């Protein structure tokens, strides 16, 4: 389990990855972890909305 700081960093890293158009497969966290979930939450928030 990640600390609040680690989870926040994961969300921000996910947002950055989405904004720089990196594929979701670049997530550095192992499957089935809270850090991976947080990273993908950030990725979804950073992605451009569909038009």
mmCIF entry with sequence, helices, sheets and N, C-alpha, C, O atoms, coordinates in Angstrom:
data_MODEL
# 
_entry.id   MODEL 
# 
_entity.id                         1 
_entity.type                       polymer 
_entity.pdbx_number_of_molecules   1 
# 
_entity_poly.entity_id                      1 
_entity_poly.type                           'polypeptide(L)' 
_entity_poly.nstd_linkage                   no 
_entity_poly.nstd_monomer                   no 
_entity_poly.pdbx_seq_one_letter_code       
;(UNK)(UNK)(UNK)(UNK)(UNK)(UNK)(UNK)(UNK)(UNK)(UNK)(UNK)(UNK)(UNK)(UNK)(UNK)(UNK)
(UNK)(UNK)(UNK)(UNK)(UNK)(UNK)(UNK)(UNK)(UNK)(UNK)(UNK)(UNK)(UNK)(UNK)(UNK)(UNK)
(UNK)(UNK)(UNK)(UNK)(UNK)(UNK)(UNK)(UNK)(UNK)(UNK)(UNK)(UNK)(UNK)(UNK)(UNK)(UNK)
(UNK)(UNK)(UNK)
;
_entity_poly.pdbx_seq_one_letter_code_can   XXXXXXXXXXXXXXXXXXXXXXXXXXXXXXXXXXXXXXXXXXXXXXXXXXX 
_entity_poly.pdbx_strand_id                 A 
# 
loop_
_entity_poly_seq.entity_id 
_entity_poly_seq.num 
_entity_poly_seq.mon_id 
_entity_poly_seq.hetero 
1 1  UNK n 
1 2  UNK n 
1 3  UNK n 
1 4  UNK n 
1 5  UNK n 
1 6  UNK n 
1 7  UNK n 
1 8  UNK n 
1 9  UNK n 
1 10 UNK n 
1 11 UNK n 
1 12 UNK n 
1 13 UNK n 
1 14 UNK n 
1 15 UNK n 
1 16 UNK n 
1 17 UNK n 
1 18 UNK n 
1 19 UNK n 
1 20 UNK n 
1 21 UNK n 
1 22 UNK n 
1 23 UNK n 
1 24 UNK n 
1 25 UNK n 
1 26 UNK n 
1 27 UNK n 
1 28 UNK n 
1 29 UNK n 
1 30 UNK n 
1 31 UNK n 
1 32 UNK n 
1 33 UNK n 
1 34 UNK n 
1 35 UNK n 
1 36 UNK n 
1 37 UNK n 
1 38 UNK n 
1 39 UNK n 
1 40 UNK n 
1 41 UNK n 
1 42 UNK n 
1 43 UNK n 
1 44 UNK n 
1 45 UNK n 
1 46 UNK n 
1 47 UNK n 
1 48 UNK n 
1 49 UNK n 
1 50 UNK n 
1 51 UNK n 
# 
_struct_asym.id          A 
_struct_asym.entity_id   1 
# 
loop_
_struct_conf.conf_type_id 
_struct_conf.id 
_struct_conf.pdbx_PDB_helix_id 
_struct_conf.beg_label_comp_id 
_struct_conf.beg_label_asym_id 
_struct_conf.beg_label_seq_id 
_struct_conf.pdbx_beg_PDB_ins_code 
_struct_conf.end_label_comp_id 
_struct_conf.end_label_asym_id 
_struct_conf.end_label_seq_id 
_struct_conf.pdbx_end_PDB_ins_code 
_struct_conf.beg_auth_comp_id 
_struct_conf.beg_auth_asym_id 
_struct_conf.beg_auth_seq_id 
_struct_conf.end_auth_comp_id 
_struct_conf.end_auth_asym_id 
_struct_conf.end_auth_seq_id 
_struct_conf.pdbx_PDB_helix_class 
_struct_conf.details 
_struct_conf.pdbx_PDB_helix_length 
HELX_P HELX_P1 AA1 UNK A 4  ? UNK A 19 ? UNK A 4  UNK A 19 1 ? 16 
HELX_P HELX_P2 AA2 UNK A 24 ? UNK A 26 ? UNK A 24 UNK A 26 5 ? 3  
HELX_P HELX_P3 AA3 UNK A 34 ? UNK A 46 ? UNK A 34 UNK A 46 1 ? 13 
# 
_struct_conf_type.id          HELX_P 
_struct_conf_type.criteria    ? 
_struct_conf_type.reference   ? 
# 
loop_
_atom_site.group_PDB 
_atom_site.id 
_atom_site.type_symbol 
_atom_site.label_atom_id 
_atom_site.label_alt_id 
_atom_site.label_comp_id 
_atom_site.label_asym_id 
_atom_site.label_entity_id 
_atom_site.label_seq_id 
_atom_site.pdbx_PDB_ins_code 
_atom_site.Cartn_x 
_atom_site.Cartn_y 
_atom_site.Cartn_z 
_atom_site.occupancy 
_atom_site.B_iso_or_equiv 
_atom_site.pdbx_formal_charge 
_atom_site.auth_seq_id 
_atom_site.auth_comp_id 
_atom_site.auth_asym_id 
_atom_site.auth_atom_id 
_atom_site.pdbx_PDB_model_num 
ATOM 1   N N  . UNK A 1 1  ? 0.838   -1.176 0.000   1.00 0.00 ? 1  UNK A N  1 
ATOM 2   C CA . UNK A 1 1  ? 0.000   0.000  0.000   1.00 0.00 ? 1  UNK A CA 1 
ATOM 3   C C  . UNK A 1 1  ? 0.888   1.246  0.000   1.00 0.00 ? 1  UNK A C  1 
ATOM 4   O O  . UNK A 1 1  ? 1.941   1.261  0.638   1.00 0.00 ? 1  UNK A O  1 
ATOM 5   N N  . UNK A 1 2  ? 0.466   2.277  -0.709  1.00 0.00 ? 2  UNK A N  1 
ATOM 6   C CA . UNK A 1 2  ? 1.255   3.493  -0.796  1.00 0.00 ? 2  UNK A CA 1 
ATOM 7   C C  . UNK A 1 2  ? 0.813   4.543  0.214   1.00 0.00 ? 2  UNK A C  1 
ATOM 8   O O  . UNK A 1 2  ? -0.340  4.568  0.645   1.00 0.00 ? 2  UNK A O  1 
ATOM 9   N N  . UNK A 1 3  ? 1.743   5.399  0.576   1.00 0.00 ? 3  UNK A N  1 
ATOM 10  C CA . UNK A 1 3  ? 1.394   6.510  1.455   1.00 0.00 ? 3  UNK A CA 1 
ATOM 11  C C  . UNK A 1 3  ? 0.647   7.567  0.650   1.00 0.00 ? 3  UNK A C  1 
ATOM 12  O O  . UNK A 1 3  ? 0.565   7.481  -0.575  1.00 0.00 ? 3  UNK A O  1 
ATOM 13  N N  . UNK A 1 4  ? 0.112   8.546  1.331   1.00 0.00 ? 4  UNK A N  1 
ATOM 14  C CA . UNK A 1 4  ? -0.605  9.624  0.632   1.00 0.00 ? 4  UNK A CA 1 
ATOM 15  C C  . UNK A 1 4  ? 0.314   10.344 -0.342  1.00 0.00 ? 4  UNK A C  1 
ATOM 16  O O  . UNK A 1 4  ? -0.095  10.709 -1.445  1.00 0.00 ? 4  UNK A O  1 
ATOM 17  N N  . UNK A 1 5  ? 1.551   10.544 0.072   1.00 0.00 ? 5  UNK A N  1 
ATOM 18  C CA . UNK A 1 5  ? 2.506   11.236 -0.788  1.00 0.00 ? 5  UNK A CA 1 
ATOM 19  C C  . UNK A 1 5  ? 2.768   10.415 -2.050  1.00 0.00 ? 5  UNK A C  1 
ATOM 20  O O  . UNK A 1 5  ? 2.783   10.954 -3.157  1.00 0.00 ? 5  UNK A O  1 
ATOM 21  N N  . UNK A 1 6  ? 2.971   9.116  -1.877  1.00 0.00 ? 6  UNK A N  1 
ATOM 22  C CA . UNK A 1 6  ? 3.219   8.254  -3.034  1.00 0.00 ? 6  UNK A CA 1 
ATOM 23  C C  . UNK A 1 6  ? 2.010   8.210  -3.967  1.00 0.00 ? 6  UNK A C  1 
ATOM 24  O O  . UNK A 1 6  ? 2.158   8.224  -5.189  1.00 0.00 ? 6  UNK A O  1 
ATOM 25  N N  . UNK A 1 7  ? 0.819   8.157  -3.384  1.00 0.00 ? 7  UNK A N  1 
ATOM 26  C CA . UNK A 1 7  ? -0.396  8.128  -4.205  1.00 0.00 ? 7  UNK A CA 1 
ATOM 27  C C  . UNK A 1 7  ? -0.566  9.438  -4.973  1.00 0.00 ? 7  UNK A C  1 
ATOM 28  O O  . UNK A 1 7  ? -0.939  9.429  -6.146  1.00 0.00 ? 7  UNK A O  1 
ATOM 29  N N  . UNK A 1 8  ? -0.293  10.559 -4.314  1.00 0.00 ? 8  UNK A N  1 
ATOM 30  C CA . UNK A 1 8  ? -0.385  11.856 -4.987  1.00 0.00 ? 8  UNK A CA 1 
ATOM 31  C C  . UNK A 1 8  ? 0.622   11.943 -6.122  1.00 0.00 ? 8  UNK A C  1 
ATOM 32  O O  . UNK A 1 8  ? 0.301   12.425 -7.208  1.00 0.00 ? 8  UNK A O  1 
ATOM 33  N N  . UNK A 1 9  ? 1.824   11.485 -5.876  1.00 0.00 ? 9  UNK A N  1 
ATOM 34  C CA . UNK A 1 9  ? 2.849   11.487 -6.930  1.00 0.00 ? 9  UNK A CA 1 
ATOM 35  C C  . UNK A 1 9  ? 2.439   10.603 -8.103  1.00 0.00 ? 9  UNK A C  1 
ATOM 36  O O  . UNK A 1 9  ? 2.693   10.946 -9.258  1.00 0.00 ? 9  UNK A O  1 
ATOM 37  N N  . UNK A 1 10 ? 1.811   9.480  -7.816  1.00 0.00 ? 10 UNK A N  1 
ATOM 38  C CA . UNK A 1 10 ? 1.361   8.584  -8.879  1.00 0.00 ? 10 UNK A CA 1 
ATOM 39  C C  . UNK A 1 10 ? 0.275   9.252  -9.728  1.00 0.00 ? 10 UNK A C  1 
ATOM 40  O O  . UNK A 1 10 ? 0.286   9.138  -10.954 1.00 0.00 ? 10 UNK A O  1 
ATOM 41  N N  . UNK A 1 11 ? -0.660  9.944  -9.078  1.00 0.00 ? 11 UNK A N  1 
ATOM 42  C CA . UNK A 1 11 ? -1.713  10.653 -9.822  1.00 0.00 ? 11 UNK A CA 1 
ATOM 43  C C  . UNK A 1 11 ? -1.089  11.714 -10.723 1.00 0.00 ? 11 UNK A C  1 
ATOM 44  O O  . UNK A 1 11 ? -1.429  11.811 -11.902 1.00 0.00 ? 11 UNK A O  1 
ATOM 45  N N  . UNK A 1 12 ? -0.183  12.504 -10.169 1.00 0.00 ? 12 UNK A N  1 
ATOM 46  C CA . UNK A 1 12 ? 0.459   13.561 -10.958 1.00 0.00 ? 12 UNK A CA 1 
ATOM 47  C C  . UNK A 1 12 ? 1.289   12.984 -12.103 1.00 0.00 ? 12 UNK A C  1 
ATOM 48  O O  . UNK A 1 12 ? 1.319   13.552 -13.195 1.00 0.00 ? 12 UNK A O  1 
ATOM 49  N N  . UNK A 1 13 ? 1.958   11.864 -11.860 1.00 0.00 ? 13 UNK A N  1 
ATOM 50  C CA . UNK A 1 13 ? 2.742   11.219 -12.922 1.00 0.00 ? 13 UNK A CA 1 
ATOM 51  C C  . UNK A 1 13 ? 1.825   10.716 -14.033 1.00 0.00 ? 13 UNK A C  1 
ATOM 52  O O  . UNK A 1 13 ? 2.165   10.809 -15.212 1.00 0.00 ? 13 UNK A O  1 
ATOM 53  N N  . UNK A 1 14 ? 0.676   10.190 -13.660 1.00 0.00 ? 14 UNK A N  1 
ATOM 54  C CA . UNK A 1 14 ? -0.297  9.733  -14.656 1.00 0.00 ? 14 UNK A CA 1 
ATOM 55  C C  . UNK A 1 14 ? -0.818  10.883 -15.496 1.00 0.00 ? 14 UNK A C  1 
ATOM 56  O O  . UNK A 1 14 ? -0.955  10.753 -16.712 1.00 0.00 ? 14 UNK A O  1 
ATOM 57  N N  . UNK A 1 15 ? -1.110  12.013 -14.853 1.00 0.00 ? 15 UNK A N  1 
ATOM 58  C CA . UNK A 1 15 ? -1.567  13.197 -15.593 1.00 0.00 ? 15 UNK A CA 1 
ATOM 59  C C  . UNK A 1 15 ? -0.499  13.661 -16.580 1.00 0.00 ? 15 UNK A C  1 
ATOM 60  O O  . UNK A 1 15 ? -0.794  13.984 -17.731 1.00 0.00 ? 15 UNK A O  1 
ATOM 61  N N  . UNK A 1 16 ? 0.732   13.686 -16.114 1.00 0.00 ? 16 UNK A N  1 
ATOM 62  C CA . UNK A 1 16 ? 1.831   14.112 -16.977 1.00 0.00 ? 16 UNK A CA 1 
ATOM 63  C C  . UNK A 1 16 ? 1.976   13.168 -18.161 1.00 0.00 ? 16 UNK A C  1 
ATOM 64  O O  . UNK A 1 16 ? 2.189   13.614 -19.289 1.00 0.00 ? 16 UNK A O  1 
ATOM 65  N N  . UNK A 1 17 ? 1.863   11.884 -17.916 1.00 0.00 ? 17 UNK A N  1 
ATOM 66  C CA . UNK A 1 17 ? 1.974   10.894 -18.999 1.00 0.00 ? 17 UNK A CA 1 
ATOM 67  C C  . UNK A 1 17 ? 0.883   11.112 -20.044 1.00 0.00 ? 17 UNK A C  1 
ATOM 68  O O  . UNK A 1 17 ? 1.147   11.035 -21.244 1.00 0.00 ? 17 UNK A O  1 
ATOM 69  N N  . UNK A 1 18 ? -0.330  11.380 -19.596 1.00 0.00 ? 18 UNK A N  1 
ATOM 70  C CA . UNK A 1 18 ? -1.429  11.610 -20.538 1.00 0.00 ? 18 UNK A CA 1 
ATOM 71  C C  . UNK A 1 18 ? -1.218  12.887 -21.336 1.00 0.00 ? 18 UNK A C  1 
ATOM 72  O O  . UNK A 1 18 ? -1.450  12.918 -22.544 1.00 0.00 ? 18 UNK A O  1 
ATOM 73  N N  . UNK A 1 19 ? -0.777  13.938 -20.655 1.00 0.00 ? 19 UNK A N  1 
ATOM 74  C CA . UNK A 1 19 ? -0.580  15.225 -21.334 1.00 0.00 ? 19 UNK A CA 1 
ATOM 75  C C  . UNK A 1 19 ? 0.561   15.172 -22.343 1.00 0.00 ? 19 UNK A C  1 
ATOM 76  O O  . UNK A 1 19 ? 0.546   15.909 -23.329 1.00 0.00 ? 19 UNK A O  1 
ATOM 77  N N  . UNK A 1 20 ? 1.537   14.322 -22.112 1.00 0.00 ? 20 UNK A N  1 
ATOM 78  C CA . UNK A 1 20 ? 2.658   14.174 -23.055 1.00 0.00 ? 20 UNK A CA 1 
ATOM 79  C C  . UNK A 1 20 ? 2.401   13.043 -24.048 1.00 0.00 ? 20 UNK A C  1 
ATOM 80  O O  . UNK A 1 20 ? 3.293   12.639 -24.794 1.00 0.00 ? 20 UNK A O  1 
ATOM 81  N N  . UNK A 1 21 ? 1.168   12.540 -24.044 1.00 0.00 ? 21 UNK A N  1 
ATOM 82  C CA . UNK A 1 21 ? 0.688   11.538 -24.996 1.00 0.00 ? 21 UNK A CA 1 
ATOM 83  C C  . UNK A 1 21 ? 1.482   10.236 -24.955 1.00 0.00 ? 21 UNK A C  1 
ATOM 84  O O  . UNK A 1 21 ? 1.718   9.608  -25.987 1.00 0.00 ? 21 UNK A O  1 
ATOM 85  N N  . UNK A 1 22 ? 1.887   9.843  -23.764 1.00 0.00 ? 22 UNK A N  1 
ATOM 86  C CA . UNK A 1 22 ? 2.520   8.535  -23.596 1.00 0.00 ? 22 UNK A CA 1 
ATOM 87  C C  . UNK A 1 22 ? 1.422   7.482  -23.537 1.00 0.00 ? 22 UNK A C  1 
ATOM 88  O O  . UNK A 1 22 ? 0.332   7.762  -23.038 1.00 0.00 ? 22 UNK A O  1 
ATOM 89  N N  . UNK A 1 23 ? 1.680   6.295  -24.028 1.00 0.00 ? 23 UNK A N  1 
ATOM 90  C CA . UNK A 1 23 ? 0.646   5.254  -23.968 1.00 0.00 ? 23 UNK A CA 1 
ATOM 91  C C  . UNK A 1 23 ? 0.443   4.787  -22.523 1.00 0.00 ? 23 UNK A C  1 
ATOM 92  O O  . UNK A 1 23 ? 1.370   4.862  -21.717 1.00 0.00 ? 23 UNK A O  1 
ATOM 93  N N  . UNK A 1 24 ? -0.744  4.310  -22.191 1.00 0.00 ? 24 UNK A N  1 
ATOM 94  C CA . UNK A 1 24 ? -1.008  3.846  -20.829 1.00 0.00 ? 24 UNK A CA 1 
ATOM 95  C C  . UNK A 1 24 ? -0.098  2.693  -20.400 1.00 0.00 ? 24 UNK A C  1 
ATOM 96  O O  . UNK A 1 24 ? 0.064   2.439  -19.207 1.00 0.00 ? 24 UNK A O  1 
ATOM 97  N N  . UNK A 1 25 ? 0.481   2.012  -21.349 1.00 0.00 ? 25 UNK A N  1 
ATOM 98  C CA . UNK A 1 25 ? 1.372   0.893  -21.014 1.00 0.00 ? 25 UNK A CA 1 
ATOM 99  C C  . UNK A 1 25 ? 2.666   1.357  -20.355 1.00 0.00 ? 25 UNK A C  1 
ATOM 100 O O  . UNK A 1 25 ? 3.462   0.524  -19.923 1.00 0.00 ? 25 UNK A O  1 
ATOM 101 N N  . UNK A 1 26 ? 2.895   2.668  -20.268 1.00 0.00 ? 26 UNK A N  1 
ATOM 102 C CA . UNK A 1 26 ? 4.107   3.174  -19.628 1.00 0.00 ? 26 UNK A CA 1 
ATOM 103 C C  . UNK A 1 26 ? 3.974   3.251  -18.110 1.00 0.00 ? 26 UNK A C  1 
ATOM 104 O O  . UNK A 1 26 ? 4.910   3.675  -17.432 1.00 0.00 ? 26 UNK A O  1 
ATOM 105 N N  . UNK A 1 27 ? 2.833   2.850  -17.572 1.00 0.00 ? 27 UNK A N  1 
ATOM 106 C CA . UNK A 1 27 ? 2.641   2.889  -16.125 1.00 0.00 ? 27 UNK A CA 1 
ATOM 107 C C  . UNK A 1 27 ? 3.741   2.069  -15.444 1.00 0.00 ? 27 UNK A C  1 
ATOM 108 O O  . UNK A 1 27 ? 3.913   0.889  -15.753 1.00 0.00 ? 27 UNK A O  1 
ATOM 109 N N  . UNK A 1 28 ? 4.485   2.683  -14.524 1.00 0.00 ? 28 UNK A N  1 
ATOM 110 C CA . UNK A 1 28 ? 5.610   1.995  -13.899 1.00 0.00 ? 28 UNK A CA 1 
ATOM 111 C C  . UNK A 1 28 ? 5.241   1.109  -12.703 1.00 0.00 ? 28 UNK A C  1 
ATOM 112 O O  . UNK A 1 28 ? 6.116   0.458  -12.131 1.00 0.00 ? 28 UNK A O  1 
ATOM 113 N N  . UNK A 1 29 ? 3.983   1.076  -12.324 1.00 0.00 ? 29 UNK A N  1 
ATOM 114 C CA . UNK A 1 29 ? 3.581   0.353  -11.121 1.00 0.00 ? 29 UNK A CA 1 
ATOM 115 C C  . UNK A 1 29 ? 3.051   -1.038 -11.460 1.00 0.00 ? 29 UNK A C  1 
ATOM 116 O O  . UNK A 1 29 ? 2.440   -1.233 -12.511 1.00 0.00 ? 29 UNK A O  1 
ATOM 117 N N  . UNK A 1 30 ? 3.285   -2.001 -10.573 1.00 0.00 ? 30 UNK A N  1 
ATOM 118 C CA . UNK A 1 30 ? 2.827   -3.373 -10.832 1.00 0.00 ? 30 UNK A CA 1 
ATOM 119 C C  . UNK A 1 30 ? 1.306   -3.480 -10.809 1.00 0.00 ? 30 UNK A C  1 
ATOM 120 O O  . UNK A 1 30 ? 0.628   -2.677 -10.168 1.00 0.00 ? 30 UNK A O  1 
ATOM 121 N N  . UNK A 1 31 ? 0.781   -4.469 -11.507 1.00 0.00 ? 31 UNK A N  1 
ATOM 122 C CA . UNK A 1 31 ? -0.670  -4.685 -11.523 1.00 0.00 ? 31 UNK A CA 1 
ATOM 123 C C  . UNK A 1 31 ? -1.227  -4.921 -10.127 1.00 0.00 ? 31 UNK A C  1 
ATOM 124 O O  . UNK A 1 31 ? -0.530  -5.397 -9.231  1.00 0.00 ? 31 UNK A O  1 
ATOM 125 N N  . UNK A 1 32 ? -2.491  -4.577 -9.965  1.00 0.00 ? 32 UNK A N  1 
ATOM 126 C CA . UNK A 1 32 ? -3.243  -4.825 -8.735  1.00 0.00 ? 32 UNK A CA 1 
ATOM 127 C C  . UNK A 1 32 ? -2.663  -4.114 -7.513  1.00 0.00 ? 32 UNK A C  1 
ATOM 128 O O  . UNK A 1 32 ? -2.654  -4.660 -6.410  1.00 0.00 ? 32 UNK A O  1 
ATOM 129 N N  . UNK A 1 33 ? -2.180  -2.886 -7.724  1.00 0.00 ? 33 UNK A N  1 
ATOM 130 C CA . UNK A 1 33 ? -1.700  -2.086 -6.600  1.00 0.00 ? 33 UNK A CA 1 
ATOM 131 C C  . UNK A 1 33 ? -2.433  -0.747 -6.582  1.00 0.00 ? 33 UNK A C  1 
ATOM 132 O O  . UNK A 1 33 ? -2.940  -0.291 -7.607  1.00 0.00 ? 33 UNK A O  1 
ATOM 133 N N  . UNK A 1 34 ? -2.482  -0.129 -5.417  1.00 0.00 ? 34 UNK A N  1 
ATOM 134 C CA . UNK A 1 34 ? -3.125  1.182  -5.311  1.00 0.00 ? 34 UNK A CA 1 
ATOM 135 C C  . UNK A 1 34 ? -2.358  2.236  -6.103  1.00 0.00 ? 34 UNK A C  1 
ATOM 136 O O  . UNK A 1 34 ? -2.960  3.167  -6.638  1.00 0.00 ? 34 UNK A O  1 
ATOM 137 N N  . UNK A 1 35 ? -1.042  2.100  -6.182  1.00 0.00 ? 35 UNK A N  1 
ATOM 138 C CA . UNK A 1 35 ? -0.258  3.078  -6.941  1.00 0.00 ? 35 UNK A CA 1 
ATOM 139 C C  . UNK A 1 35 ? -0.610  3.015  -8.422  1.00 0.00 ? 35 UNK A C  1 
ATOM 140 O O  . UNK A 1 35 ? -0.673  4.048  -9.089  1.00 0.00 ? 35 UNK A O  1 
ATOM 141 N N  . UNK A 1 36 ? -0.836  1.825  -8.933  1.00 0.00 ? 36 UNK A N  1 
ATOM 142 C CA . UNK A 1 36 ? -1.234  1.691  -10.346 1.00 0.00 ? 36 UNK A CA 1 
ATOM 143 C C  . UNK A 1 36 ? -2.612  2.314  -10.564 1.00 0.00 ? 36 UNK A C  1 
ATOM 144 O O  . UNK A 1 36 ? -2.837  3.016  -11.550 1.00 0.00 ? 36 UNK A O  1 
ATOM 145 N N  . UNK A 1 37 ? -3.524  2.051  -9.637  1.00 0.00 ? 37 UNK A N  1 
ATOM 146 C CA . UNK A 1 37 ? -4.865  2.637  -9.724  1.00 0.00 ? 37 UNK A CA 1 
ATOM 147 C C  . UNK A 1 37 ? -4.788  4.158  -9.702  1.00 0.00 ? 37 UNK A C  1 
ATOM 148 O O  . UNK A 1 37 ? -5.461  4.827  -10.486 1.00 0.00 ? 37 UNK A O  1 
ATOM 149 N N  . UNK A 1 38 ? -3.971  4.705  -8.810  1.00 0.00 ? 38 UNK A N  1 
ATOM 150 C CA . UNK A 1 38 ? -3.813  6.159  -8.725  1.00 0.00 ? 38 UNK A CA 1 
ATOM 151 C C  . UNK A 1 38 ? -3.207  6.711  -10.009 1.00 0.00 ? 38 UNK A C  1 
ATOM 152 O O  . UNK A 1 38 ? -3.624  7.763  -10.495 1.00 0.00 ? 38 UNK A O  1 
ATOM 153 N N  . UNK A 1 39 ? -2.227  6.005  -10.558 1.00 0.00 ? 39 UNK A N  1 
ATOM 154 C CA . UNK A 1 39 ? -1.580  6.455  -11.794 1.00 0.00 ? 39 UNK A CA 1 
ATOM 155 C C  . UNK A 1 39 ? -2.617  6.528  -12.925 1.00 0.00 ? 39 UNK A C  1 
ATOM 156 O O  . UNK A 1 39 ? -2.653  7.504  -13.673 1.00 0.00 ? 39 UNK A O  1 
ATOM 157 N N  . UNK A 1 40 ? -3.453  5.501  -13.045 1.00 0.00 ? 40 UNK A N  1 
ATOM 158 C CA . UNK A 1 40 ? -4.468  5.499  -14.103 1.00 0.00 ? 40 UNK A CA 1 
ATOM 159 C C  . UNK A 1 40 ? -5.564  6.533  -13.850 1.00 0.00 ? 40 UNK A C  1 
ATOM 160 O O  . UNK A 1 40 ? -6.140  7.066  -14.799 1.00 0.00 ? 40 UNK A O  1 
ATOM 161 N N  . UNK A 1 41 ? -5.852  6.817  -12.602 1.00 0.00 ? 41 UNK A N  1 
ATOM 162 C CA . UNK A 1 41 ? -6.805  7.894  -12.303 1.00 0.00 ? 41 UNK A CA 1 
ATOM 163 C C  . UNK A 1 41 ? -6.252  9.221  -12.821 1.00 0.00 ? 41 UNK A C  1 
ATOM 164 O O  . UNK A 1 41 ? -6.967  9.996  -13.456 1.00 0.00 ? 41 UNK A O  1 
ATOM 165 N N  . UNK A 1 42 ? -4.986  9.468  -12.547 1.00 0.00 ? 42 UNK A N  1 
ATOM 166 C CA . UNK A 1 42 ? -4.343  10.678 -13.048 1.00 0.00 ? 42 UNK A CA 1 
ATOM 167 C C  . UNK A 1 42 ? -4.288  10.690 -14.563 1.00 0.00 ? 42 UNK A C  1 
ATOM 168 O O  . UNK A 1 42 ? -4.489  11.731 -15.189 1.00 0.00 ? 42 UNK A O  1 
ATOM 169 N N  . UNK A 1 43 ? -4.018  9.547  -15.147 1.00 0.00 ? 43 UNK A N  1 
ATOM 170 C CA . UNK A 1 43 ? -3.964  9.450  -16.611 1.00 0.00 ? 43 UNK A CA 1 
ATOM 171 C C  . UNK A 1 43 ? -5.309  9.843  -17.214 1.00 0.00 ? 43 UNK A C  1 
ATOM 172 O O  . UNK A 1 43 ? -5.363  10.556 -18.215 1.00 0.00 ? 43 UNK A O  1 
ATOM 173 N N  . UNK A 1 44 ? -6.384  9.376  -16.604 1.00 0.00 ? 44 UNK A N  1 
ATOM 174 C CA . UNK A 1 44 ? -7.716  9.723  -17.088 1.00 0.00 ? 44 UNK A CA 1 
ATOM 175 C C  . UNK A 1 44 ? -8.025  11.201 -16.930 1.00 0.00 ? 44 UNK A C  1 
ATOM 176 O O  . UNK A 1 44 ? -8.696  11.789 -17.778 1.00 0.00 ? 44 UNK A O  1 
ATOM 177 N N  . UNK A 1 45 ? -7.547  11.800 -15.866 1.00 0.00 ? 45 UNK A N  1 
ATOM 178 C CA . UNK A 1 45 ? -7.769  13.225 -15.631 1.00 0.00 ? 45 UNK A CA 1 
ATOM 179 C C  . UNK A 1 45 ? -6.941  14.093 -16.582 1.00 0.00 ? 45 UNK A C  1 
ATOM 180 O O  . UNK A 1 45 ? -7.352  15.199 -16.932 1.00 0.00 ? 45 UNK A O  1 
ATOM 181 N N  . UNK A 1 46 ? -5.791  13.598 -16.995 1.00 0.00 ? 46 UNK A N  1 
ATOM 182 C CA . UNK A 1 46 ? -4.912  14.369 -17.856 1.00 0.00 ? 46 UNK A CA 1 
ATOM 183 C C  . UNK A 1 46 ? -5.206  14.214 -19.334 1.00 0.00 ? 46 UNK A C  1 
ATOM 184 O O  . UNK A 1 46 ? -4.718  14.992 -20.154 1.00 0.00 ? 46 UNK A O  1 
ATOM 185 N N  . UNK A 1 47 ? -6.000  13.215 -19.676 1.00 0.00 ? 47 UNK A N  1 
ATOM 186 C CA . UNK A 1 47 ? -6.322  12.975 -21.079 1.00 0.00 ? 47 UNK A CA 1 
ATOM 187 C C  . UNK A 1 47 ? -7.235  14.078 -21.613 1.00 0.00 ? 47 UNK A C  1 
ATOM 188 O O  . UNK A 1 47 ? -8.083  14.599 -20.888 1.00 0.00 ? 47 UNK A O  1 
ATOM 189 N N  . UNK A 1 48 ? -7.057  14.419 -22.859 1.00 0.00 ? 48 UNK A N  1 
ATOM 190 C CA . UNK A 1 48 ? -7.894  15.440 -23.493 1.00 0.00 ? 48 UNK A CA 1 
ATOM 191 C C  . UNK A 1 48 ? -9.310  14.908 -23.643 1.00 0.00 ? 48 UNK A C  1 
ATOM 192 O O  . UNK A 1 48 ? -9.491  13.746 -24.008 1.00 0.00 ? 48 UNK A O  1 
ATOM 193 N N  . UNK A 1 49 ? -10.310 15.723 -23.372 1.00 0.00 ? 49 UNK A N  1 
ATOM 194 C CA . UNK A 1 49 ? -11.704 15.258 -23.523 1.00 0.00 ? 49 UNK A CA 1 
ATOM 195 C C  . UNK A 1 49 ? -12.031 14.984 -24.993 1.00 0.00 ? 49 UNK A C  1 
ATOM 196 O O  . UNK A 1 49 ? -11.520 15.653 -25.891 1.00 0.00 ? 49 UNK A O  1 
ATOM 197 N N  . UNK A 1 50 ? -12.873 14.008 -25.216 1.00 0.00 ? 50 UNK A N  1 
ATOM 198 C CA . UNK A 1 50 ? -13.293 13.660 -26.574 1.00 0.00 ? 50 UNK A CA 1 
ATOM 199 C C  . UNK A 1 50 ? -14.181 14.774 -27.118 1.00 0.00 ? 50 UNK A C  1 
ATOM 200 O O  . UNK A 1 50 ? -14.984 15.361 -26.394 1.00 0.00 ? 50 UNK A O  1 
ATOM 201 N N  . UNK A 1 51 ? -14.022 15.041 -28.373 1.00 0.00 ? 51 UNK A N  1 
ATOM 202 C CA . UNK A 1 51 ? -14.839 16.095 -29.002 1.00 0.00 ? 51 UNK A CA 1 
ATOM 203 C C  . UNK A 1 51 ? -16.005 15.518 -29.730 1.00 0.00 ? 51 UNK A C  1 
ATOM 204 O O  . UNK A 1 51 ? -16.795 16.259 -30.315 1.00 0.00 ? 51 UNK A O  1 
# 
